Each structure stands twice: as C-alpha cells, then as structure tokens.
C-alpha cells in the first residue's frame, strides 16, 4: 500500500461548514446564535419578524469553524417583505451542511411546524432538532416532546436546550461538528460576522425600537444609517440614523411626548453600540414616514434587503 505523504500533509484536520438555523418566528434562533458565538450580533425581541436578513456569524475553535446563517422565520407571507423573508429562509436549506431546526417544547405540532417538515423533506441535508426553552417545562415531559417530533421526521439528532440560560449548548456544538465535512476555514479565527458595522448598528437600533414600542408598530419600521464616522484620534463615533415608519400616527408614537420615546430608544441602543465598537458614541435619531415601504422593492433595497433574495 503506497502512502502519499504530500496528500497526508495537505489533508485538513479541521472541519468547516455552513449551518442554518430555522424555525417559526420567535422560537429563539437569534438568542441561540448569540450565545453560541458568545457575542451579540443578531437582534432579539419578543415580537415576530425580528430577523429580516440572513445574518452570517462565525464560531471557531480547535475543531474547526462553523458559519451560522440565522434566517428569518418561515411563515406565510403577507407582503413583499414577508415573501423576501420566506424566500431567504427556504432557499438556505439546500445551501448548507447542517440544518438546526428550533422548536418550542410541545406535544402538539401545528400547521407552521408541519409546513417546515414539508420543506425539510425536499432536502438531503442532516437536520438537528433543537427543542428550546426546556427551562420553562417539567423535565419529565421533555422525552414526550422528543417522541412527538421523532414521529414526523427522521432527525440526525434531537437536543433539548435552553438558549436563554445557555444550557446544553456544548452538546449542540459537538453534534454540529460531527456532521461537518473536513476542510480549511472560510474566515480568520477572530472573525465573528460578515455583517458590515453599519448594518449591525441599524439592527441594534431597530431592536430597541421593537422592545420599546407597541405591538402594531414594529413590523412597519426600518432603520437607515445616514452617517457613521469615527472622529480623528479615535475613541468616538458620530452616528446619524433615521427610523422609517409607515404612518404619520406611528411617527408621533415613536417620538413620544416631548421626544421621550425616541430618547429612550436612542440611549438603550447607544449602550449596545458602544459595547460593540468599544468606543463612545454620539447617536442622533430622526423619524420619517415612508408609506407602504414593505411593498416597495426600491425602499426595501434601500434599507439593506438584498434584491437577489427577493426574486
């Protein structure tokens, strides 16, 4: 038997690949990804449709590298923005090495979950089922939830976790690496995301607006960064941003009495942005009305949604 030493030397010992997180809106995908990466990249809130773009983050250790794609939740589209979000999520399933499907602990599988099962049946990608939020239920019930899901699809693995409390996340990483191919890393080991800083800043502002505002408004908002400059000598950024809403009545609510709501959104966002940039931030926020922007290809592109994903 001839051993090719050159080939042995060139065989990578690390694994590297792409993993997508899917699930219905608000099951904890962004929270899970932020905890796995150990850094806040994807925004979180208790409202659906929080994640609109496919956010790419990177986890690296001695075993290799996992590139996570945090996609929008799969749901029934109601407008162009909705169609865009569903397209992004469903197209990703065939482009990755592993699929992580997050569900809530339940013995009932609803129409939304069954729709996802149908999507999964069209792919050959290994699927790891993550039953999230197990800290909210009786531990004895977890086996029932696992059995319920085992009956509807042949999962590569089923893992109960609490993303919020970072429980059992090491097991998730172990199982992902098990299914990744051997290969060189895609990014430098200190990379955590491919998102431009401006995009992350816009998302952080949008997150605070989602958390502070009433139920009906957040779906209709976007954030545009008008200017982001570091002052000479470093240590300080000047950022001007505009919150876009769909109605005049919404504008008044976002600004609040005497500008109180806008001030609150700005000060909460500024803290996160300063932590990310490791610098002081002078953040100025404005509010503009652009009616029906979610049904406009031009405006969606303007607010950072990729036209290729809209087709």
Rosetta blueprint (number, residue, H / E / L):
1 X L
2 X L
3 X L
4 X L
5 X H
6 X H
7 X H
8 X H
9 X H
10 X H
11 X L
12 X L
13 X L
14 X L
15 X E
16 X E
17 X E
18 X E
19 X E
20 X E
21 X E
22 X E
23 X L
24 X L
25 X L
26 X L
27 X L
28 X L
29 X H
30 X H
31 X H
32 X H
33 X H
34 X H
35 X H
36 X H
37 X H
38 X L
39 X L
40 X L
41 X L
42 X L
43 X L
44 X L
45 X L
46 X L
47 X L
48 X L
49 X L
50 X L
51 X L
52 X L
53 X L
54 X L
55 X E
56 X E
57 X E
58 X E
59 X E
60 X E
61 X E
62 X L
63 X L
64 X E
65 X E
66 X E
67 X E
68 X E
69 X E
70 X E
71 X L
72 X L
73 X L
74 X L
75 X L
76 X L
77 X L
78 X L
79 X L
80 X H
81 X H
82 X H
83 X H
84 X H
85 X H
86 X H
87 X H
88 X H
89 X H
90 X H
91 X H
92 X H
93 X L
94 X L
95 X L
96 X L
97 X L
98 X E
99 X E
100 X E
101 X E
102 X E
103 X E
104 X E
105 X L
106 X L
107 X L
108 X L
109 X L
110 X L
111 X H
112 X H
113 X H
114 X H
115 X H
116 X H
117 X H
118 X H
119 X H
120 X H
121 X L
122 X L
123 X L
124 X L
125 X L
126 X E
127 X E
128 X E
129 X E
130 X E
131 X E
132 X E
133 X L
134 X H
135 X H
136 X H
137 X L
138 X L
139 X H
140 X H
141 X H
142 X H
143 X H
144 X H
145 X H
146 X H
147 X H
148 X H
149 X H
150 X H
151 X L
152 X L
153 X L
154 X L
155 X L
156 X L
157 X E
158 X E
159 X E
160 X E
161 X L
162 X E
163 X L
164 X L
165 X L
166 X L
167 X E
168 X L
169 X H
170 X H
171 X H
172 X H
173 X H
174 X H
175 X H
176 X H
177 X H
178 X H
179 X H
180 X L
181 X L
182 X E
183 X L
184 X L
185 X L
186 X L
187 X L
188 X L
189 X L
190 X L
191 X L
192 X L
193 X E
194 X L
195 X L
196 X L
197 X H
198 X H
199 X H
200 X H
201 X H
202 X H
203 X H
204 X H
205 X H
206 X H
207 X H
208 X H
209 X H
210 X H
211 X H
212 X H
213 X L
214 X L
215 X L
216 X L
217 X L
218 X H
219 X H
220 X H
221 X L
222 X E
223 X E
224 X E
225 X E
226 X E
227 X E
228 X E
229 X E
230 X E
231 X L
232 X L
233 X L
234 X L
235 X L
236 X E
237 X E
238 X E
239 X E
240 X E
241 X E
242 X E
243 X E
244 X E
245 X E
246 X L
247 X L
248 X H
249 X H
250 X H
251 X H
252 X H
253 X H
254 X H
255 X H
256 X L
257 X H
258 X H
259 X H
260 X H
261 X H
262 X H
263 X H
264 X H
265 X H
266 X H
267 X H
268 X H
269 X H
270 X H
271 X H
272 X H
273 X H
274 X H
275 X H
276 X H
277 X H
278 X L
279 X L
280 X E
281 X E
282 X E
283 X E
284 X E
285 X E
286 X E
287 X E
288 X E
289 X E
290 X L
291 X L
292 X L
293 X H
294 X H
295 X H
296 X L
297 X H
298 X H
299 X H
300 X H
301 X H
302 X H
303 X L
304 X L
305 X L
306 X L
307 X H
308 X H
309 X H
310 X H
311 X L
